[in-house]
Amino acid sequence: MAKKQFKAESKRLLDLMINSIYTNKEIFLREIISNASDAIDKLCYLSLTDDQVGMNREDYRIDVLVDVEKRTITVRDNGIGMNQEEAENNLGVIAKSGSYKFKSELEGEKPEDISIIGQFGVGFYSAFMIADEVTVITRKYGEEQAICWQSKGADGYTVSPCEREQVGTDVIMHVKADSEEESYSDYLDSWKLRELVRKYSDYVRWPIHMNIDHQKLVETEEKDENGEPKYEYQTITENQVVNSMVPIWQRSKSEVSDADCVDFYKEKNHGRKDPCALVRINAEGAVSYKALLFVPGESDENTLIAAEKPGITLYSNGVMIMEKCESLVSEHFRFVTGVVDSPDLSLNISREMLQHDRQLKVIAANLEKKIKAELKSLVADNREDYEKFLKIMEENNNMLSQAKESLNLIQEKDNIIYRISPKRISDILILAKGYVTFDEIIDNFSNRINELFIGYSIYP
């Protein structure tokens, strides 16, 4: 069977993948699972008007299978599948949104800044970061003939007829041999793969199944000296659904209470402290997104560690694309944690380009307004909890210095609460245990306003 050549753009991208320029290799599983989810979406949608599909919503699934001896990882779905023409179009070229412009921008990136995200024709190539050979066995809905697409990289690919009992697709990745720089065998560990599923694809809407080994105490046929049965640990393999499927922020307020959101916050931060403020957003319009944001309430080591690197976790349709997106939150709100999920983001862009994305800027501006409004409301309605939050800033010098440096980014009228300078503490009546709002300054200290230090609970 004749070997076919990749298009020029695809060959260039493949070369980058194969030669390990991309440092974040673990995202390969996210990309392949996202493709599987898209295939199921298409067949599920088709089933609304085609009674012949013969599958209910609960029948759809994604399987991640590992064969340690053969060194293969297989991602299997029962989605719409592909015929030969579609396989060559989808797997033989960069997705339509790629183009020559994308290739040019890619070549200008620094290796450590590159993060290819989404789009079937782009994301599929990420498999070659960990695999030296990729085989795709697929059968399209409505067709009897399955096809086998196979490639060892940039030198080309083959396409041939094959057999597959049901519609859907298997992506079989033969894992590279270990090198001095990289232990590729780690990806053959089921627990490692489960961790990657939960990190990147936990909120994919379809169930992701894996065979997971665990130890179980079972009774043997032997007896001990007292005539009691002996027990021993045996390795048991169970097929489990390893993803949560529906993210909490995608559910309506009637389905998920604020208390449920607080539990989510504590689970993600591995802590026991409640946040002092919760912001839930469901925005529709020019840019649609959902957000679940938290302002920490009490001093907590995990909270302070998280604040060392600001940023909110960014998702697109439930798939994590950036763990700490600094572009979504200003430095003076670096203490805010949470998630933003938008279907409107351009996905086939690098991390550097994402920082200049128009949709992201719109979202960031809206988040800024929402956070300010929530903090102002907290001052008015729950002063005690707000002061608990201020104490966190006082206990973390790094957070204080960052806020100081960011004061020039905030208009004076937008400052929410102030602290009296200790240099003048003997001369000034202290309100609310040393914390005062701007209105309180006007009402009580109009003659001494030049002696106050203005800032977010920051000593001069």
N, C-alpha and C positions, 0 to 999 in steps of 0.2 A: 504494500500500500504506500502510495506516494506521500512524502512529508510536505506539509504546507508551511509557508512562512508567515510570521506575524507581520502586521503593518509596522512601519518605521517607528511610530510613537510608542506602540506597545512593546516593541523590541527594546527601546531605550529604557522604558520603565521596568521591564523584566530584568534587564541588566543591573539596574540599581538594586532591585530586590535580591537577586541571586548573589550579588557580591556584598551583601550584608551592610549596605550603607545605612539602611534604616535601623535605628537602635531599638525601637519599641516593637520587637518582633511578636510579642504576645497578642497584639491586636489582630493577628491573622484569624483567630477563632471568632472574634466579634464580626469580622467582615463576612466570613463564610456562613455563619449563622444568620446574619442579616439578609443575605441572599436567599437562604432557605425560607426565612419568614416571608420575604416578598413573594416567593413562588406560591406559598400557601395562601397568601392574601389574594392573589390573582384567581386561584381555583375556587376559593371560598366565594369570591364576588361572582364568578361565573355561575356557581351553583344556585344563585338567587333567581336566575332566568333559565337555567338548564337542568331539568329534572333528571337527566341521565348521569350527572356527576355521581349520584348515589352515596354521598358522604355527608354526615352531619358535622356540625362545628366541633363536637367533642372528639371526632375521629382524626382530626389533623394533629400532626406531631412532628417534632424534630428529634432525631437520635444522634448522639455523639458516641461513636464506638472506637475502642482502642484495641489493637492487636500488637502486643509487645514483641512477640517473636517475629512477626512480619514487619515491625516498625511502621505501622500505618495508623493514621487517625482518619476516620470516616465520619462525615457529616451527612446524614440522610434525611430527606424530607419527602412527604407525599403531596407535594404541591403540583403545579400545573405542568412542570417538565419542559423540555425543549426538543425540537426536531433538529435535523442536521443543519439546516440553514440558520436557525436561531442560535445553535451552539457556536457555529463559526462566527456569526455576527457579534454574539455576546462575549465569547471567550477569545476570539482571535484579534479583536481590536479594542482600543480604549473606548470607554463609554462615550456617547455622543457629546456629553458635556465636557469631555477632556480636551480634545483638539490640540492644534499646534501651539496655541497660546499657553495652554496648561503645561505642555512640555517645556516651553521656553522659561516659564516662571519656575518650573521645577529645577531646571539646570542652574538657576541663579540662587537657589536656596543653600543655606549651610546644612550639612547632613544632620546636625543635632536638632534642627528646627523643622524637619520634614515629618509630617504626619498625614498620610493619605487616608481619607475618610469617605466611606459610602460609595454609591454608584457601582452597579454590578461589574461593569467592565474594568473598573479601577480596583475595587476592593478584592476581586477574585485573585489578582496577581499577588496579593499579600501572602498567599499560601506558599509561594516560592521562597519566602524568608526562612521557613523552617523545613521545607520539603525539597528534595532533589528530583522528584517526579510527582506529577499530579494527574490523576485519572478521573474523568467525569463520565459516569454512566447515567443516562437520562432517557426518559420516555415521556413524550408529550401526551396530555389528555386528548383523547379522540383518535389517537394513532396506535397502531399495533407494533410498529418497528421502533426499537430502542437504538440508541447510538452510543458509541464509546469515543470520547475525546481524550487524547493522551498527549502529554508533553513533558520533556525534561528541561525545558527552559527556553532561552532565547533562540535556539537553533531551529525551532519550529514545532509543529504539532501534527498529529494524525487523527483522522476521523473514520470510523468504521462501524458497520452494523453490529448489534449485539442483542442480547436478550435481557429483559427486565420484566418481571411478572406484573408489577403495578406501575401506575404513572408516578412520576416524581424523579428525584435526582439524588445520586450518591456522589459526593466529592471525596475522593480517596487520596490522601496525602502521604507519600512515603517519606518519613522523617530522615533528615540528613544525618550522617555520622557525626559523632562528637568531634570537636576540634579543641585546640588549646584555649581558644577565646570563648567558646560557647559549648554548653552541655545541652545539646538538642534532645537528648534522651529524657530530660525533665518533662518534656511535653507528652511523653508516653505514660506519665503518671496520672491515673484517673482523678486523684484528689487535686492535682495541679490544674487539670482541665476544668474540674468543677469550680475551683476558685476563680478561674478566668471567666467562666460563664456567669457566675454571680457578680463579678466585678463589672463586666461590660454588657452582658446580655440578660441581666436578671429580670428586666421588664419587657422583654420580647413577648408579644401577646400569645404565642403558642407554646405549649408545654415542651420543654427540652428534657429528654430522657437520657439517663446514663446508667451503666452498670457500675455500682459502687461496692467495693469490698470492705467488709468490716468484721471484727472479731466477735464471736458469739459463744457463750458458755453452753456446751451441750453434754448430755449424759452419755457415758460410754457403757459398754457391756460388762466392764470390770467392777469389782467390789473392793472396798477398803478393808482394813483389819477389823472394823466393827460391823462389817456386812452391809455398809451403806454404799450406794452407787457412786462411782468416781465420775468426775466431770473434767472436761478439757476444752480449751479454746480452739475453735475451728474458724477458718475463713469462709464467710458466707457472702455470696454475691447477690445483691438485690438491685432490681431496676427501679430507679427513683426519678421523679420529676425534680430537677435541681434549680429551677428558676421560679420567681414569684409571679411572673406574668403581668399583673396589673399594678402599676405604680400607684402609691397612695395619693400622689399629687394629681393624678388623672381622674380621680373619683370626685364626685360632687360633695358639697358640704352636707347634703342629706344622707350620703352613704358613709362618710368618714367624719367623725367628730374632731374637735380641737384636741381632745384628750388622746385620740388615736395618733394625731400628728405629733404630739409631745412624746408619746411612746416611740415613734419612729425616730425622733431627734435623739433620744437617749440611747436607742439601739445603735444608731450610726456613730455616735460619739463615745460609745462604750462607757457611759457615765450614768449617774443617778440624779443629776441636777436637772430641774425643769428650766426651760428658757423663760426669760422675763417677758418676751414678746414673740408673737407668731404672726406672720404675714402670709396670707393665701391669696393668690392672684389667678384669675382666669380671664385673659385678655383676648379679645377678638377684634379684628380690623385689618389695617394694612399689614401688620405683623401680629400673628397669633402666637400665644405662648401661655404656659401655665407655670406658676412658680410657688415654691414653698420655702419660706425664709424664716430664720430664727435669730433672735438676739439673745445671747447668753445671760443667765440670771444670777448665777453665783460663781465664785471662783472655783474653777475646775481645771485640773492639770491638762486634761484632754482638750478643753476649750482653748487654753492658752497656746498649746502646741499647734492646734489648727490655725490659730491666728498668726503664727509666724510667717505663713505663706498665705496671703489673702486670695480669695477666689471662691466662686460658687460653681458647683458641679453642673456641667452643661450636657443636656441630652437632646437628641432629635428623635422623636417618635419612640421614646423609651430606650434608645440605644445611647450609651454614654460615649461622648466624643471628646470630652476634656474634663479631667478630674478637678482642676483648679483653673477656672477661667477668670483671670485677673481683670479682663476687660468689662466684666459685668458689675464690678463693685469698685467704688472709689477707695483710695487709701484711708480716708477718714471713716469709712464704714467697713474696714478690714475685718472687724469682729463678727460681721454678719456671715452666717453659714446657710446652706440649703441647696436647693436644686432649681434649675430652669429647664423647661422642656418645650422646644418649638419645632414644628414641622416645616417652618419657613426658611430655615438656615440653608445656605449653599454648602453642601457637604464635601464636594470634591476640591477642597482648598487646604493649604497648609496651615499650621498653627499660626504662623506669622501673618498670613493673609487674613485669617479669621479675626485678628485684632482690629482690622480695618473694615470689617463687614458692616454694611449699612444696617441690616436688620438687627445685628447685635448692638449697634449704637442706640437704636430706637428702644430696644429692650432695656439697656443699661440706664438710659435717661428715665424711663418709667419706674424702674426699680428704685432709683435715687429718690424720686418723689414719694413713692410708697413707704420707703424706710423712714424718711423724714417725718411723714405724716403719722406713722405708727409711734415714733419716739415722742413726738409732741403730744399725742393722745395719752401715752404712758405717763408723761409728766403731769398731765391734768387729772388723770383718773386713777393712777396707781403709783404715786410718788415713791413709796417704799421700794417697790420692785425696781424702779428706775435707778434709785441710789445703789441698789445691790449691783446693778450693771456697771455703774461708775466705779465701784470699788475694784472690779476686775481690771479696769484700765489703770488704776493706781497701783495695782499689784504687779503689773507687767510693764517694765520700763521700756521695752522695745515697742509695745503698742502705743505707749505715751509719746515716744519720740516720733513715731510715724504720724500720729495724729497732729502733733505740733507742726511738723513739716507740711502738713496738708491744710493747715488753717487758712492759708492764702487762697485755697480753692473754694472756700465757703464764704458766702456773703454774710455780713454780721447779722442780718435779720434772720438768717436761717439757722444760726446757732440755737441750740435748744436749752442748754443749761450751763451754768457757769459756777466757778468756785472762787471764793474770796482769797486774795493773796495773803499768806501767813505773815508777810511783812507788815500788814496793816490790821492784823486781826485784833489788836488791843484797842484800835480806834473805831472799829466798825461793829455794829450790831449784827450778829450772825443769825441768819434765818435757816431753818430746816437743816440743822446740824452742819452748817457750813456750805450747803448747796443752795444756790439761788438761780431763779430764772431771769431772763432779760426784763420781763415785766416787773418782777420784784425789785430789780435794780432801779428801774425808773421810779417805782412807787416809793421806795424806801431810802435810796442812796443817790438821789439826783444831784446832790451837792458834792458827792465824793466819787463820782463815776470814774474820774481819771485815776483813782488810786486802786482800781480793781483790775485784776488780770483776767482777760477774757479767753475762754478756751473750753475744751471738753474735759472738765475736771482735771486740769493740768496745772501743776505748780510752776511758777516761773523759774 
